[in-house]
Amino acid sequence: MHLLNRTKTDPALKRNYLAGLKAFALWARNPVSEFGASQNFKMVFAVGGPTIRRMVDRMRAHPEGRRILADRPDLGAALNDMQALKKLPEASMGRTYYEFMSGEGIIPGYVLAGLAYKGGDFDRLEWPEEMKWLVERIGNTHDMTHMLSGYGADLAGETLNIAFSLGLYAPSPFMRNLTRLEALGTGLVFRPKCGMTKWMQYMLEAYERGAGASKKTPFNCVYFEELLPLSLEEVRGRLGVMPPKNPTVLHTEDWYTSKLAEQAANGYGAMDKAMERIECTKAMVESGIAAKAIMRAPRKDADRARQMFQQGARNEAVLQALEAHPRV
């Protein structure tokens, strides 16, 4: 059946543009805050169904994609096992990821990916399980894009990494133009010290680096779990990720010069409040509690479980608190 004809009957193909615009507006107000970042997933749930369906279809048409769909590996679980990653060889992708995540103020990928469950929208989706699984996997690949691109976790580095990801996931003239708009908007507001012309060049180069890799291997057809023990440079070579022409773009910690950029990087104060919860979540995961169980629990149950954990409760009791009110 043609996609347009299926849209009326298939919930996974329906788009709620009003909900998508609302989520975009809430994201734009404070994209760095926990609430703002969660709106990225709400935008996907509102208008991204057809795109996710096409991604699944492309995976079915690719031999490695078919294998991944058949196995449905849990990338989040592999990336949460910090002790296993720590034991991997020096300069391997997994060891580099471990060192990256051990940096001060770094938010674990499972916290960002877990925002998909905020508010229960994910569990209410009337999508096929393979589509929902792919959304979860994409959420967990954000830090993998950092490993591949080399861009930092500071505000300018994140902006460049978004451009890289646009090319990596969905290369198209539309996405390239979207990168231009993003470069223009962030350049005018945050005033990068390299100047507007070079900033535009660096953003477009980031997009092209991602798009070039996508031509060699569709990103959703990469079995990351099997690449973690390999050297990061070997992985980049296999996937066709070219280095940037100017390596200074990999060190952008102080590039944004406006006061607004400094405030935005901290979520206008929201990150200070969130970091205490995040640090406790990291300790819980390192103790063996599944990140998905923490992130999937309603906010009150998760806060209660964190309090119990900090007071020395056994993991079994903490898990019971997390599962006190399962989403339906």
N, C-alpha and C positions, 0 to 999 in steps of 0.2 A: 504494500500500500504506500502511496506517495506520502512524503513527510507532511505536506499541507493537509492532506485528508486525515492523517492519523492524529493531527494536533487536537481535533475536537473531542476525541475519545480517549486519548492517552494522557494521563495526568503528568507523566514525565516530560511531555512536549509542550505543556501549557506555559505561557509567560504571564506573570503578573507585573506589568510595567509600573503600576502605581507603588506596589510594595518595593520594587527595585529602586525607584527614585527616592522613596523614603529612606531606605537603607543607605543609599549613596549620600544623601544629605546628612544623615547621622554620622556616617563615616567621616565625611569631610570636616565636620565640626571638630573632631579630635581623633585622627586616625591612629595615634600611638596608644591611646588608652585601651584598656581591656574591652570596654563597651564598644568603642569605635572600631577596633580591629575585628570584633565579632560580626560587624555589619558586612564584612567582605563575604562571609559565608551566606548571610541572608540575601545578599545580591545574587549569589549563585543559585540559591534555592528559588528565588523569585523569577529569574529570567534565564538561568543557565542550563535548564534541562535539555533543550535540543543540542547545545554544545557538548555537554557531558555524554549524551547519547551518541553523538558522532565520534567522540573520542573512543568510546567503547567499541563502536563499529570498526574504527581504524585499527584498534588493538586486535580484533578478531581477524583482520586481514593480514596481520603481520605475524610471522612465526614466533618471535619472542613474545609479542603481545598476547598471542593465544596461550602460550605457556604460563605467562603471568596470570592471566584471567583464570586458567584452570587451577593454579596453585593458590591464588589470592593470598600472597604472603602478607604478613603484618609488619610493614616497614617501621611503624611507630615502636613496636616491641623490640625490633633489632636496634633501633637508635636509642632506646631507653636503657639498654643494658650497658651502662657506662663501664663496668668492670671488665666486660668482654672486649669493649672497644679499646680500653686502656692497654690491654695485652697484645693488641695488633702491632705489626711492625712499624718502626719509625717511618714517617712520611707516607704511610698508607692513607687511603681515603678515610677509613674508620678512625684511625689514630688522630689524624688531622681534625676530624669532626670532634673527637673527644677533647682535644686541646682547645678548639674553638669554643666549645660549650663550657669549658672550665674557666673562661675569661670572666673578669669582674663585670657584673651588671648584665651578663648575657641571659636572655630569656630562653629557656629550653624550647625546642621545636614542638614538643608534645603539648606545651601550654598553648602555643598559637594554634596548633592543629585541633586541640581540644575545644577551642572556642566554637567549633562547628556544632557542639552539643548545647551551647548556651541557649536557654529559653525553650528547649525541647523541640525546636523546629526540625532538626535532623530526624528525630525519631518519628515525627508525624509525616514525613515525606512519603508520598505514594509513588515511589520510584522502585524499579527493580533493584535487587540487592547488589548486583554488580556495579550499578551506577553509584549507589551510596558508598560502596567499598572504594570506588575510584575517587570520590570526593575526599574520603578519609586519607587515601594514599597521597593525593595531591597536596593535602594540608601538611603531610609529613615530609614532603620533598622540598619545602622552602629552604631548609638549611643545606640540602644537597645542592641547590642552585648557588648558594654562597660558596660552597666548596669548589664548584666547577668554575664559577666566574672569578673568584678571588676578591670580590668586592667586600668591604667591611660591613660591620653591623651598626656603624654610626648612621646619622640621618642621611648624609650625602651618599654613603655606600649603599644604604637600603634603596635610595632612589635609583641609583644606577642598576642595582640588582633587579628592581622591578622592570626596568627597560630590558635587561637581559632575559628575564623570565617571559616577557611578552613575546619576544622573538622565539624563545625556546618552546613555548606551549602552543602558540597559534600565530605563526608568521603569516602576515598578509599586509597589503597596502594600508588597510584600516589600522592595524596595530602599529605600523610604522608612523602613521600620522598621529596616532594616540601618543606615541613616544615623543613626537615633536611638541604636542600640546603639554605633556607632562614636563618636558624640559623647559618650555616657556614659562609655565606656571610656577614651578619650583625656582627657576632662575630669577624671576621678578620678585618673588616673595622672600626667598632666603639669601639671595645675592652671593653666589659662590665666588670665591676670591680669584678663580681662574678667568673670570669674565664670561659674559653671556655667550659670545661666539664659540669659545672653546667648550663651554658647558654643553651647548647644543651638539657639538661634534662628539663629545664623550658619551652623551646619552644615545645618540644614533649609533655610535660604534658598539655600545653595550647591546643594543637591540640586534645589530647585525651579527655580533658574536653568537647570540642565542639562536638567531634564525639560521645561521650557517651550520650549527650543530644539529638543529632540528632536521635539516635536509639529509644528514647522514643517518641519524637514528631518531625516530619519533620519541620524545621524552618519556611518554607513558609506556614505552616498550623497553625501558631500561630496567634490568633486574638489579637494583641497587644492592640488595642484600648480598649478592654474589660478588660485588665489586669492592665491598668494604675492605677486604684484606689486601687489595692491590694498591700499588703506589698511586698517589693522586695524579701525578703527571701521566702515568700510563692510562688511567681512566679518562683524563682529558683528551689524550691522543685517540683512544678508541672511539670516543663520542664526537670527536671533531671540534672541540672547543679550542679556538685559537687564542693566544695571549693578546692583551691589549697593546696597541702601538706605543703608548706612553705608560710605563709601569707606575707612574705617580698616581694614576687613578685608583690604584689598589690601596692607597693610604690617604684617606680623605677626612680624617678625624676632625680637622679644623677648617674645612673648606667653606662651610656656611657661615656667613659673617653677621647676619642680622640678629637682633635681639629676639625677634619672633621665632627664628630657627632654633635658638637655644630653648625657648619655652616649648616649642612644638616637640623637640626631641625628648622632653620630659613629660609629654602628654599634658602640658599645662598643670603640672603637679600630680597628675593621676598616677604616674609610675612610682613616685615615692610611696604612695599608699599600697600599691599592688606588690611591690618587691618583697615585703614581709611574707605575704601569702605565697609568692612564687618560691622564695627560699625554703619555706616549709614544705611545699609541694616537691621540690627537688630532693629534700631529705627523705620524704616518704617514698619516693620512687627508688632512691638508692637503697632503701631498707627492704625493697621487694614488693611494695604495693604498686599495682598496675596503674600507669598514668591515666589510662582510659577510664578506670573506675573512679578516679578523683575528678577528672574533668567532666565526666558524664553525670555526676551527682548534682542535684539541685544545690544552689548556692548555700542555703542554710545548713544542709547536711554536710557539704564539703567543709564549711567553716567549723562545724562541730567536730568533724573527724580530725581536722588540723589541730584543734585545741586538745583533743584526746591524745593525739600523737605527741604533741609537745609536752604533755603531762606524763608521758611514759606508758601509755596504754599499749597492749599487745596488738599486733597487726590484725589479728582476727576480729578484735573488738572494733578497731578502726574501720575495717571493711564492712562490718555490720552497720556502722553509722552511715557509711557512704551509700549503702543499699537500703536505707530505711524507707525511702520514698522513691522507688524506681519510676522513671518517666514512662508514661503510657501514651 
